[in-house]
Amino acid sequence: MSPRVRIAVTRKLPDICARRLAETFDVRWGDDGRQYDNAEIAALAEGAAGLIVTPAERVESGAINAFPPSVKVISAFSVGYEHIDVAAANARGIVVTNTPGVLTDATAEIALLLLLGAARRAVEGELMMRRRSWPGWRPTQLLGTQLSGKKLGIVGLGRIGAAVAQRAEAFGMSILYHNRRPSELAAPQWTFCPELDSMLAVCDAGSLHRPLTDPTHRLFYAARIAKMK
C-alpha cells in the first residue's frame, strides 16, 4: 500500500472537513491560534504536496518562493483568494484553488439579517432585555421601519447581490441596482440604475456587494448616505 499524500493545513477546520481530509490524506495541522509569517508557512509546507490556508494567512511571494518542490497546490478555504500571491504561485507552477459560490446564500442571509435588524431596531430591543431595562409597553416604543413597500438599492448585482435581491423581494421590497452594466442575473422587474447617486436618492435602504478595491474603498460615506430617502 502506497503512503498517503501529505498536506498541511494552517488552522483547525470544521469537524466534517477534518474527517474527510484525514480519510484521504496524511494531514499536518497547524496551530489554530497562531498568526503565521512567511517563514512559518514555508516550514509548515515542508514535505507536503498541498497547503490549505484560510483568509487569516497572507501567503506572499516570500513564503511561496521558500516552498519545497513537493508543493503543487495551494487551496484557499474561502471564496476570496486575495491573500495569496497568485502570480508568485504561477511562477513556481503551483496551482491556486478557491471555493466560489459556497457562501452566496449564507452571505445573502446575513445581509437580510442586518437589514431587518436595522429596520426593526433588533439590537436595541435585545440590549433592553439583556439589561432588564424593559419599561413596559407603550405605543411609541422602538418603532421601526416596515420593509414591505420600500425600495432597496443594491450596489453590485453579482451572485450575492442577486441572492439578496431575491430575498428582499420576498419581503415586498422593490429592487433597484447599480452596476457598470445591466446584470444577466437581474430579474425583469428589477431596475438598472447607471448612476449611483440617482439610485440612492430614491431608495429607502442600500446593500453594498462590491469587492474591496481602491475605487470602492469608502464608496459609501456620510454625504452619500444623506442623499437617500
N, C-alpha and C positions, 0 to 999 in steps of 0.2 A: 504493500500500500504506500503510495507516494505521500510525502508530507504535505500538509495543507499550506496554502499560500498565506503568508503573514501580511497583516495590515496593521496600521497604527491609527488609533482614534484619540483625539485630543481631550475629549471630555466624556463624562458619563452620558449615555443616551437613554431614551425611554426603554423600559424593560423588553418590550416586544422587539425593538430594533436590536438590542444587545443579544437577545436569544437567537435571533436569526443570523446575526453575524457570527456568533460562536458556533453555530451548527455547520458553518461552511468554512470559516477562516480560523487561522491562528491569530488571535487578536491581542495586541498590546494596547492596554488602556492608559491614557494619560491621567494626570491629576486634575480632578474635576474643579478644584478651586484655584488652579494656577493660571496666571496670565503669562503665556509663553512668549519669549522673544525669538528672534530668527534662529539663533544658535540652538535653543532648546527644541524648537520644532524640527530642525535638521537632525538633532540627536534622537528624537522620538522616532523619526522615519528610518533610522539605521536598520538595514536588513529587510525593510518592508517593501512590498510591491505596490501598495496603495496607502493613501493617507486620507482619513475623513476628518474634516475640520468644520468648526462652527463659525458663525459671524463674529464671535469673540476673539478669534485669532486672525492676525494680519499675516498672510503668507506672502512675504515680499521677496524680491529677487535675491536678497542676501540669504534667505533660507533655501529657496529653490536651487540656487547655484551650489549650495553645500549639500544638497540631497545626494545620497549614494546612487549609483547607476541602477539599482534594483527598483527604484520608484518609477512607476509607469503611469499612475493616475492620482489626481487629487480630486476628492469628491467633497463638494460643499453641502453640508447638512442645512441647506437653506435654498430659497429661490434666488436670492441675490448672490453674486459672486464678486462684488467689487472689492472684497477684502483679499482677493487672490490676484497676484500679478500674472495675468494670463499670458502676456507676451513673453515673460521670462520662462513660464512653463512650456510654451510652444517652442521656444528656442532650445529647450532640453528634450523635446519630443515627448513631453508629459501631457497627457490628456486631462482636461479640467471638466468636471461634470457638476450639474446642479439639479434641483428638483422643481422645475417650472410647473406652476398650476396647483400644487398641492395645498397652498394656503389661500387660494382665492375665496372660497366660501367662508373660511374662518375669519379672514380679514374683513370681508363684507359684513359679517355678523357683528364684529366688534365695532365697525363704523356705525351700524344701526344702533348698537348699544349706546354709543356715545351720543348719537343724535337724539335718541329717546331720552337718555339721561339728562341731557341739557334742556330739552324741551319741557320735560316734566319735573325738573328740579329734583331728580332722584337722590343725588348726593346730599343735598341739603336735608331732605327728609330722613335719609339713613342716619346722618350725623345727629339729627334731633333725637331719634330713637335711641341711638347708642349712648348719648349723653343723658338720657332720661329727662329730656327737657321739653317733652311734648306738652304744650299749654292747653290742650283741648281744642276741639274743632271750632272753626269759625269760617264764614264764607270766603274770606279773602286769603286764607292761609295757603301758602305755597302754590298759588295759582300758576299753572304752567301754560304752555302753548300747544294747541292741537296741531298735529302734523297733517291730518286729513284736510285736503283742500289747499295746502300750501305748496310753494314751488321750491324744488331742490335743484341747486346748480352744482353740477359735478365737473370738476376740473381734471381732465384726463380720463377719457372713456375707453380704457383697455379692459382686460378681463375683470379686474377687481371693480373698476368704476361701473361696468355694466352689471355686475352682480349686486352692487349697492343700489343701482337704479331699479332693478327688478324688485328688490325687497322694499324699497321706499314706495314704489308704485303700489305695492300690495297694501300699504298703509294709506292709500288715497292721495299720494303726492303727485304733482306734475313734474316731469323731468326735463331739465334743460342741461346742456353740456357744452363745454368749451374744449376744443381740440385744435390742432393745427389744420386738420381737415375732417370732413364728416367721417364718423366711425362706421366700419362694416358691422360692428356689434350692436349698433343702435337699433332700437325698435322704431317702427314708422312713426309712432306718436311722440317720440322724444324730439326735442327741438335743438338743433345745432346752432351754436352762437359763436361766430368767429371772433367777436370782441369780448374779452373777459369782463371789463368794467361794465359794459352794457348788459351783460347777463346778470352780474351781481346786483345791478340796480333794480331788477325785478324779482329777485329771489329772496325767500324767507330764510333759507339755510344753504350752506355750502359744504361740499365734501371734496377734499384735495387728494388726488390719486396720481401724482406725477413723481417720477424718480427725483431724488435729491441731487441736483446739479447746480453749477454756478448760476445759470439763468433762473432756476426755480427756487433758489435759496431765498427765503423770506418773500415768497410770492404773495403771501397774504400778510398785510401789515395794517396798522390801525386805520389809516386814511382809506384804504381799500375796503376794509370791513365796514367802515362807516357809510359807504355807498349803498350797502344792502338795505332792503326794506326794514 
